[in-house]
Amino acid sequence: MRYRDPKKESDLFSMIDHQQSVLKAVKGINKLNAVIDWELFREDLESILGYDHRDPKRGGRPPFDAVLMLKVLVLQKYYGLSDEETEFQIMDRFSFLQFLGLQAGDDVPDARTIWDFKQLLEQDGRDGSRRLFERFGRQLQAEGMLAREGSIVDASFVAAPRQRNSREQNARIKKGERPEGFEADTPKGRQKDCDARWTKKNNETHYGYKNHAKVDAKSKLIGGYAITAASVHDSKVLEELVDESDEAIFADSAYQSEASEAYLHSRDCQNFILFKARRGQPLSEEEQATNKLRSRIRVRCEHVFGRMTQMAMDRLRTIGLLWAEQHNGLCNLVYNMDRYAFLCR
């Protein structure tokens, strides 16, 4: 039996042809380049990083372009990569180089540079990930993508690296204290997450944080978010997410309470939260029918979290609330970019 030999004589022109055939296909993350103006973020980035005040005569090696580094983080979150794997994949894949506007042989940010850039975004109260998310949100609102005619509020667990502590240590952490030996400035303390919490839902145990999101019911774009420990009840964050621009709110029955009703009424916001049965007070047929209608809209939020799970955004590689906020802020931003590219089709 004769088989076809796929190997050819390698030369420069065959390598160029192979590269061009890969770059012609606008798939994966490269679809973002077709619709997003990355210069939109430059002013905010340079302000956050302090590049706008950088002395041009200052010595040392110049940093990588801020917009290029943002695209590296977008690439990282889109595919759920570590810093080391991001560095390798950029060097290894033509499509990643194309997304970043680089060519084979160009300088590529290494893992340490990526880590340093993420540190600069958040340290000293900069809250860079949220500023970038809000910047893109203003662009979406200007284009009419975030109509705010109806919003869905829900939360999803984000798993953190699990800690192996004693019961006494966990009890102190739950009180907001750091156990002896867990001091933040010690090697052991830097490996201990004293912000994440355990919780149980539907007989499943979760450890980490929650990504509370407000999703536009029509476009399925995220309009706002809040990050808390996993043990915080969903309804506790409702007031932080809903503002005067919201006309109607959809949510599951976990958000149903007198306090929620009073707050939505004070904001002149229509309440479409699902009715909740109580002991000795089952739902009437009318309430069940209303819940069924409201659920058809509310379920669209599950599509958002499902897509984020596909992109491995439901787990953390870092420790602490600060970095959980950065991870989720960037993930919410990247999800919105991905959804925006889909809507632009």
Summary of the structure (lengths in Angstrom):
residues: 345
radius of gyration: 23.4
end to end distance: 47.2
largest distance: 79.4
contacts: 970
relative contact order: 0.13
helix: 50%
strand: 13%
